């Protein structure tokens, strides 16, 4: 049955192409007549085989319902701005008053910013500075707990109060920032 429909499409293709050329010329897209017809046929052939067979078998005079369906779809796709063809191949809006050859178009660099690598590099720098600083073991652990492990001070396993932990953390953070900015002597 599908072979019959395919043969019918081959037989009628030239007539449908003429119809498509007419409606495309009326719509101002003369060069796209073949594309419109092919898009209609592609969408038609994606329909269930039973539906195609039903359209093919129903006669209306010397034509079939399949003919009328395809002709309607050609007209719709050529003329309607909301049709599937127009939506898929819609041209970019163009302002006739703009000379696009004189515009300075920004060239985007092909290099993508690698944010994870940058974060890793900065984290390793902080680790290195932390290891070189002359901090107490407790201050070092408090800083690691908050900065590297992203833990809350209320979950700290030691007996220190949150205020003590914050003080230790911010002092260590201040020293690390000064070291990174080159404001310390040693």
Backbone as numpy.savetxt, mean C-alpha at the origin, in Angstrom:
# Nx Ny Nz CAx CAy CAz Cx Cy Cz
-19.97 -27.02 -23.49 -20.78 -25.83 -23.49 -19.92 -24.56 -23.49
-18.80 -24.58 -22.77 -17.93 -23.40 -22.73 -17.33 -23.15 -24.11
-17.10 -24.23 -24.87 -16.56 -24.06 -26.21 -17.53 -23.30 -27.11
-18.82 -23.56 -26.94 -19.82 -22.85 -27.75 -19.77 -21.35 -27.47
-19.68 -21.00 -26.19 -19.62 -19.58 -25.81 -18.35 -18.94 -26.36
-17.22 -19.65 -26.26 -15.96 -19.11 -26.79 -16.02 -18.91 -28.30
-16.60 -19.86 -29.01 -16.74 -19.72 -30.47 -17.66 -18.55 -30.80
-18.72 -18.39 -30.01 -19.66 -17.29 -30.23 -18.96 -15.95 -30.02
-18.12 -15.87 -29.00 -17.37 -14.64 -28.73 -16.42 -14.34 -29.89
-15.73 -15.37 -30.39 -14.82 -15.18 -31.53 -15.58 -14.68 -32.76
-16.77 -15.25 -32.98 -17.57 -14.90 -34.15 -18.07 -13.45 -34.07
-18.46 -12.99 -32.90 -19.05 -11.66 -32.73 -18.04 -10.57 -32.36
-16.80 -10.94 -32.15 -15.81 -10.00 -31.62 -15.70 -8.73 -32.46
-15.63 -8.86 -33.77 -15.45 -7.68 -34.64 -16.64 -6.72 -34.54
-17.85 -7.27 -34.46 -19.04 -6.41 -34.33 -18.99 -5.66 -33.00
-18.66 -6.38 -31.93 -18.58 -5.75 -30.61 -17.47 -4.70 -30.58
-16.38 -4.95 -31.31 -15.29 -3.99 -31.36 -15.75 -2.70 -32.05
-16.53 -2.82 -33.13 -17.08 -1.63 -33.79 -17.97 -0.85 -32.83
-18.81 -1.57 -32.10 -19.70 -0.94 -31.12 -18.88 -0.25 -30.04
-17.82 -0.89 -29.61 -16.94 -0.33 -28.59 -16.24 0.92 -29.11
-15.80 0.89 -30.37 -15.14 2.05 -30.97 -16.08 3.25 -31.02
-17.34 2.98 -31.37 -18.32 4.05 -31.44 -18.51 4.71 -30.06
-18.78 3.90 -29.04 -19.04 4.46 -27.71 -17.79 5.09 -27.09
-16.64 4.53 -27.39 -15.40 5.12 -26.88 -15.12 6.46 -27.55
-15.43 6.57 -28.84 -15.23 7.86 -29.52 -16.20 8.90 -28.97
-17.43 8.49 -28.64 -18.39 9.42 -28.03 -17.93 9.87 -26.65
-17.23 8.98 -25.94 -16.77 9.29 -24.59 -15.41 9.99 -24.58
-14.78 10.12 -25.77 -13.49 10.80 -25.85 -12.29 9.92 -25.53
-12.49 8.61 -25.61 -11.37 7.68 -25.36 -11.24 6.73 -26.55
-11.09 7.30 -27.74 -11.08 6.52 -28.99 -10.04 5.40 -28.99
-8.88 5.68 -28.44 -7.78 4.71 -28.50 -7.98 3.52 -27.57
-8.99 3.57 -26.73 -9.15 2.53 -25.72 -10.29 1.56 -26.03
-10.79 1.56 -27.24 -11.93 0.71 -27.59 -11.61 -0.77 -27.40
-10.45 -1.20 -27.86 -10.07 -2.61 -27.71 -9.92 -2.97 -26.25
-9.34 -2.06 -25.47 -9.17 -2.32 -24.04 -10.52 -2.45 -23.34
-11.45 -1.57 -23.69 -12.78 -1.63 -23.07 -13.44 -2.97 -23.39
-13.41 -3.36 -24.64 -14.02 -4.63 -25.03 -13.35 -5.81 -24.33
-12.04 -5.81 -24.30 -11.34 -6.92 -23.65 -11.62 -6.95 -22.15
-11.74 -5.80 -21.53 -12.07 -5.76 -20.10 -13.47 -6.31 -19.86
-14.40 -5.98 -20.74 -15.77 -6.50 -20.63 -15.76 -8.02 -20.78
-15.02 -8.51 -21.77 -14.97 -9.96 -21.99 -14.28 -10.68 -20.83
-13.25 -10.07 -20.28 -12.58 -10.69 -19.12 -13.53 -10.80 -17.93
-14.26 -9.73 -17.67 -15.19 -9.78 -16.54 -16.33 -10.75 -16.83
-16.73 -10.85 -18.09 -17.78 -11.79 -18.48 -17.33 -13.23 -18.26
-16.11 -13.54 -18.67 -15.63 -14.92 -18.57 -15.31 -15.33 -17.14
-15.31 -14.39 -16.22 -15.11 -14.73 -14.82 -16.42 -15.10 -14.14
-17.51 -14.93 -14.82 -18.81 -15.27 -14.26 -19.00 -16.79 -14.28
-19.91 -17.30 -13.46 -20.16 -18.75 -13.44 -20.59 -19.26 -14.82
-20.17 -20.46 -15.13 -20.45 -21.04 -16.45 -21.95 -21.19 -16.70
-22.70 -21.50 -15.66 -24.15 -21.65 -15.82 -24.80 -20.34 -16.24
-24.32 -19.24 -15.67 -24.88 -17.94 -16.03 -24.55 -17.60 -17.48
-23.32 -17.87 -17.91 -22.95 -17.63 -19.31 -23.79 -18.47 -20.25
-23.95 -19.73 -19.89 -24.73 -20.64 -20.72 -26.18 -20.17 -20.82
-26.71 -19.69 -19.70 -28.09 -19.20 -19.69 -28.24 -17.99 -20.60
-27.28 -17.06 -20.53 -27.33 -15.88 -21.41 -27.19 -16.28 -22.88
-26.35 -17.26 -23.15 -26.10 -17.71 -24.52 -27.34 -18.40 -25.11
-28.05 -19.18 -24.30 -29.18 -19.98 -24.81 -30.45 -19.16 -24.99
-30.61 -18.05 -24.28 -31.83 -17.25 -24.40 -31.75 -16.38 -25.65
-32.64 -16.63 -26.57 -32.67 -15.88 -27.83 -33.66 -14.73 -27.72
-33.32 -13.66 -28.39 -34.20 -12.51 -28.48 -34.08 -11.98 -29.90
-34.93 -12.48 -30.77 -34.81 -12.15 -32.19 -33.65 -12.93 -32.77
-32.81 -12.26 -33.55 -31.66 -12.96 -34.13 -30.44 -12.90 -33.21
-30.57 -12.22 -32.08 -29.46 -12.10 -31.13 -29.77 -12.88 -29.85
-28.75 -13.05 -29.04 -28.93 -13.73 -27.75 -28.86 -12.68 -26.63
-29.26 -13.10 -25.44 -29.14 -12.23 -24.28 -27.68 -11.90 -24.01
-26.78 -12.81 -24.39 -25.35 -12.58 -24.22 -24.92 -11.35 -25.03
-25.44 -11.21 -26.25 -25.13 -10.03 -27.07 -25.57 -8.75 -26.36
-26.81 -8.74 -25.89 -27.34 -7.55 -25.24 -26.55 -7.23 -23.97
-26.19 -8.26 -23.25 -25.42 -8.07 -22.02 -24.06 -7.43 -22.33
-23.38 -7.97 -23.32 -22.05 -7.44 -23.69 -22.17 -6.01 -24.22
-23.17 -5.74 -25.04 -23.35 -4.39 -25.57 -23.62 -3.38 -24.45
-24.46 -3.78 -23.48 -24.73 -2.90 -22.34 -23.45 -2.63 -21.55
-22.67 -3.69 -21.33 -21.43 -3.55 -20.56 -20.41 -2.67 -21.30
-20.34 -2.80 -22.61 -19.43 -1.94 -23.39 -19.83 -0.48 -23.23
-21.12 -0.21 -23.41 -21.60 1.17 -23.30 -21.35 1.72 -21.90
-21.65 0.92 -20.90 -21.45 1.34 -19.52 -19.97 1.62 -19.22
-19.10 0.70 -19.61 -17.67 0.85 -19.33 -17.05 2.02 -20.09
-17.59 2.32 -21.26 -17.03 3.42 -22.06 -17.51 4.77 -21.56
-18.75 4.86 -21.09 -19.33 6.17 -20.80 -19.45 6.52 -19.33
-19.62 5.55 -18.46 -19.86 5.85 -17.05 -18.55 6.06 -16.29
-18.43 7.18 -15.58 -17.20 7.42 -14.81 -17.04 6.47 -13.62
-18.12 5.81 -13.22 -18.03 4.88 -12.09 -17.97 3.42 -12.54
-17.80 3.20 -13.82 -17.75 1.83 -14.34 -16.45 1.14 -13.92
-16.42 -0.18 -13.94 -15.19 -0.89 -13.57 -13.98 -0.49 -14.42
-14.18 -0.33 -15.72 -13.06 0.05 -16.59 -12.54 1.44 -16.24
-13.46 2.40 -16.13 -13.06 3.78 -15.83 -12.39 3.86 -14.46
-12.88 3.08 -13.52 -12.29 3.08 -12.18 -10.89 2.49 -12.19
-10.71 1.44 -12.95 -9.42 0.75 -12.99 -8.37 1.55 -13.75
-8.76 2.19 -14.84 -7.80 2.88 -15.70 -8.03 4.39 -15.72
-8.50 4.94 -14.63 -8.78 6.37 -14.56 -7.48 7.16 -14.73
-7.48 8.12 -15.64 -6.26 8.93 -15.81 -6.10 9.90 -14.63
-4.88 10.30 -14.38 -4.62 11.28 -13.34 -5.21 12.62 -13.76
-5.77 13.36 -12.83 -6.30 14.66 -13.19 -5.17 15.60 -13.62
-5.41 16.31 -14.68 -4.39 17.19 -15.25 -4.94 18.60 -15.30
-4.13 19.54 -14.86 -4.50 20.94 -14.93 -3.87 21.51 -16.20
-4.69 22.01 -17.10 -4.20 22.50 -18.39 -3.34 23.76 -18.24
-3.43 24.44 -17.11 -2.67 25.67 -16.90 -1.26 25.43 -16.37
-0.90 24.19 -16.12 0.40 23.88 -15.53 1.30 23.25 -16.58
2.51 23.78 -16.68 3.52 23.20 -17.57 4.35 22.24 -16.73
4.06 20.96 -16.86 4.69 19.95 -16.01 6.17 19.78 -16.31
6.61 20.19 -17.49 8.03 20.05 -17.81 8.89 21.05 -17.04
8.29 22.11 -16.51 9.04 23.12 -15.78 9.03 22.89 -14.27
8.30 21.91 -13.81 8.23 21.65 -12.38 9.50 20.97 -11.89
9.94 21.35 -10.72 11.06 20.66 -10.08 10.48 19.53 -9.24
10.67 18.34 -9.71 10.15 17.18 -9.00 11.24 16.67 -8.07
10.86 16.44 -6.84 11.84 15.99 -5.85 12.22 14.55 -6.13
13.51 14.31 -6.21 14.00 12.95 -6.38 14.14 12.33 -5.01
13.39 11.28 -4.79 13.47 10.59 -3.51 14.64 9.63 -3.53
15.36 9.61 -2.45 16.50 8.71 -2.40 16.01 7.27 -2.30
16.79 6.38 -2.87 16.42 4.97 -2.84 16.79 4.31 -1.53
17.59 5.01 -0.73 18.02 4.44 0.53 16.88 4.51 1.54
16.55 3.38 2.10 15.54 3.33 3.14 16.22 3.49 4.49
15.58 4.21 5.38 16.12 4.40 6.71 15.90 3.11 7.49
16.97 2.59 8.05 16.91 1.33 8.80 16.80 1.66 10.28
15.57 1.85 10.74 15.35 2.26 12.12 15.82 1.21 13.13
15.54 -0.07 12.96 16.03 -1.05 13.93 17.56 -1.05 14.07
18.26 -0.89 12.96 19.72 -0.86 13.03 20.20 0.38 13.77
19.52 1.50 13.57 19.89 2.73 14.27 19.65 2.59 15.77
18.53 2.01 16.15 18.23 1.79 17.57 19.26 0.86 18.19
19.61 -0.21 17.48 20.61 -1.15 17.99 21.96 -0.46 18.18
22.34 0.37 17.24 23.61 1.09 17.33 23.62 2.02 18.54
22.54 2.76 18.73 22.46 3.68 19.87 22.43 2.92 21.20
21.71 1.80 21.23 21.65 0.99 22.45 23.03 0.44 22.80
23.74 -0.02 21.81 25.10 -0.53 22.05 26.03 0.58 22.52
25.85 1.78 22.01 26.65 2.91 22.46 26.38 3.20 23.93
25.10 3.17 24.33 24.75 3.40 25.73 25.34 2.29 26.61
25.27 1.04 26.15 25.86 -0.08 26.92 27.37 0.14 27.11
28.03 0.55 26.06 29.48 0.76 26.12 29.83 1.89 27.10
29.09 2.99 27.03 29.33 4.12 27.94 29.04 3.70 29.37
27.97 2.94 29.57 27.61 2.48 30.92 28.71 1.60 31.51
29.29 0.75 30.69 30.34 -0.14 31.20 31.62 0.63 31.55
31.87 1.76 30.90 33.09 2.54 31.15 32.93 3.54 32.31
31.68 3.82 32.69 31.46 4.77 33.78 31.78 4.14 35.12
32.22 4.97 36.04 32.55 4.50 37.38 31.29 4.61 38.25
30.35 3.68 38.04 29.09 3.66 38.80 29.10 2.51 39.80
28.31 2.67 40.86 28.17 1.56 41.80 27.40 0.44 41.12
27.55 -0.76 41.64 26.86 -1.91 41.05 25.35 -1.72 41.12
24.87 -1.15 42.23 23.43 -0.93 42.40 22.92 0.06 41.34
23.63 1.16 41.13 23.21 2.17 40.15 23.21 1.57 38.74
24.22 0.74 38.45 24.29 0.08 37.14 23.09 -0.84 36.94
22.74 -1.64 37.97 21.61 -2.57 37.86 20.28 -1.83 37.75
20.14 -0.74 38.51 18.91 0.05 38.43 18.74 0.62 37.02
19.83 1.15 36.45 19.76 1.71 35.10 19.40 0.62 34.09
20.05 -0.53 34.18 19.76 -1.63 33.26 18.31 -2.09 33.40
17.82 -2.15 34.65 16.44 -2.58 34.92 15.44 -1.68 34.18
15.67 -0.39 34.29 14.72 0.55 33.69 14.97 0.78 32.20
16.21 0.99 31.81 16.51 1.39 30.44 16.51 0.20 29.48
17.22 -0.86 29.80 17.35 -1.98 28.87 16.20 -2.98 28.98
15.75 -3.23 30.21 14.68 -4.22 30.39 13.29 -3.58 30.37
13.23 -2.25 30.44 11.97 -1.50 30.40 11.00 -1.97 31.49
11.54 -2.23 32.67 10.72 -2.67 33.80 10.33 -1.47 34.65
9.26 -1.62 35.40 8.79 -0.57 36.30 9.53 -0.69 37.63
9.75 0.46 38.28 10.45 0.44 39.56 9.62 -0.20 40.66
8.31 -0.19 40.52 7.49 -0.83 41.56 7.68 -2.34 41.55
8.21 -2.89 40.43 8.47 -4.34 40.33 9.90 -4.69 40.73
10.67 -3.71 41.18 12.08 -3.92 41.56 12.15 -4.93 42.71
13.02 -5.94 42.61 13.08 -7.00 43.63 13.76 -6.58 44.94
14.46 -5.47 44.94 15.21 -5.05 46.13 14.36 -4.27 47.12
14.97 -3.91 48.28 14.25 -3.21 49.35 14.16 -1.70 49.14
14.78 -1.14 48.10 14.81 0.30 47.89 13.42 0.85 47.55
13.20 2.10 47.93 11.92 2.75 47.57 12.00 3.21 46.12
10.84 3.52 45.59 10.79 3.99 44.19 11.54 5.31 44.05
11.47 6.17 45.06 12.18 7.45 45.01 13.69 7.22 44.93
14.21 6.29 45.70 15.64 5.99 45.66 16.04 5.45 44.28
15.19 4.59 43.75 15.47 4.01 42.43 15.47 5.08 41.35
14.48 5.98 41.40 14.42 7.07 40.42 15.66 7.95 40.52
16.07 8.26 41.74 17.27 9.09 41.92 18.49 8.42 41.31
18.68 7.13 41.59 19.82 6.40 41.03 19.76 6.36 39.50
18.57 6.10 38.98 18.39 6.00 37.53 18.72 7.33 36.85
18.14 8.42 37.35 18.33 9.71 36.69 19.77 10.22 36.82
20.44 9.89 37.92 21.86 10.26 38.04 22.69 9.50 37.01
22.42 8.19 36.87 23.15 7.40 35.87 22.84 7.89 34.46
21.58 8.19 34.20 21.19 8.70 32.89 21.88 10.03 32.58
21.95 10.90 33.57 22.60 12.20 33.39 24.08 12.02 33.07
24.75 11.11 33.78 26.17 10.86 33.52 26.39 10.30 32.11
25.51 9.40 31.69 25.63 8.81 30.35 25.42 9.89 29.28
24.43 10.74 29.47 24.19 11.82 28.50 25.37 12.77 28.42
25.93 13.09 29.58 27.10 13.98 29.59 28.27 13.34 28.87
28.46 12.05 29.09 29.55 11.33 28.43 29.33 11.30 26.91
28.10 11.06 26.50 27.79 11.02 25.06 27.95 12.40 24.41
27.62 13.44 25.15 27.72 14.80 24.60 29.11 15.40 24.79
30.01 14.64 25.41 31.39 15.11 25.57 31.57 16.15 26.65
30.71 16.16 27.67 30.80 17.18 28.72 31.54 16.69 29.96
32.02 15.45 29.95 32.77 14.95 31.11 34.25 14.95 30.79
35.05 15.03 31.84 36.50 15.07 31.65 37.08 13.67 31.45
36.51 12.66 32.09 37.07 11.30 31.99 36.00 10.26 31.90
